[in-house]
Amino acid sequence: MKPSAEELKLRFQAVFGQHVIVNDDSHLHVGHAGAGGGGHYSVEIISEKFLGLRTLQRHRLVYDVVSEMMPHEIHALSINAKVPE
């Protein structure tokens, strides 16, 4: 069963702080081959935890938070991980 955007937001906020936006984009991918019922999400996170990290390192931190949900509950995750300005 795919998680709600709110469930994911709370999970990410527990790790990265308050600035987290999660969108459920699953409706855009209906019938997508290989999805198997897993959700498609986009996430924007602004966190000091990303300071000094390259994009790949930031993405790995984000994926670590939901690793047990992939690929069945979450099929795809589009990540925008930024540091505070």
N, C-alpha and C positions, 0 to 999 in steps of 0.2 A: 504494500500500500504506500502510495507516495505521500510524503509529508506536506503539510501546508506551508505556504510562504511564511506565515507567522511563527510556526514551529522552528523553521530554519533561522529566521531572524533572531529569535531568542537564543538559539544555540550559538550563533555567531557572536551575538552581543556578550554572552558570557565569557568569551575568549578575547574579543577584540575591542570591546567598549560599545558605546551607544550609537555611533554613526554607522548603521547598517541598513541597507535597503535591499529587500529581496522581492523579486517579481517572479510569479509563476507564468512561464511562457509556454506551458504544455499545449494550450489550445492552438498554438502556431505550428505544432508538430504532429497533429493527429495523423495516424497512419504511417508515421516515420518508421522505416525498416529498422528492426533490432531494438526498438525502444522497450518492448516487453512490458508496457504499463508504467515504466518509470517516468518521473517528471522531468521537465526541462525548466531550468531556472536561470535567472541572471541575478548577480549579486554585486552591490557596490559597498565596499568597506573602506573607511578612512580610519587608520589606526597608527599610533606611534610604534606599535609592534613591527611595522614594516620599515621603520627607519634603517637605512644602511643596507637594505636587502634589494637584490635584483628582482625583476618581475617573476622569474621562475621560482625563486625562493619564497616570494609572497604567496604565489599560487599554491605551492606545496603546503604552506601553513593553513591556508583556507581548506584545501582538500583533506588535510588531516582531521579537521573537525567533523567531516561527514564521511570519512572513508568507509565505515561499515555500511553505509547506505548505498554505496556505488557498487555495481551498476544497476541494481534491481529497483530500489526506491527512487534513486536519482539517476536518470540516464545521462543527463548533460547539465553542466554547470558553467555558465559564462561568468568570468570573474573580472572585476575592475577593483584592484586593490591599491589604494593610494595612501600617502602620508599626509598628515595635516599641513596646511600651508602656514 
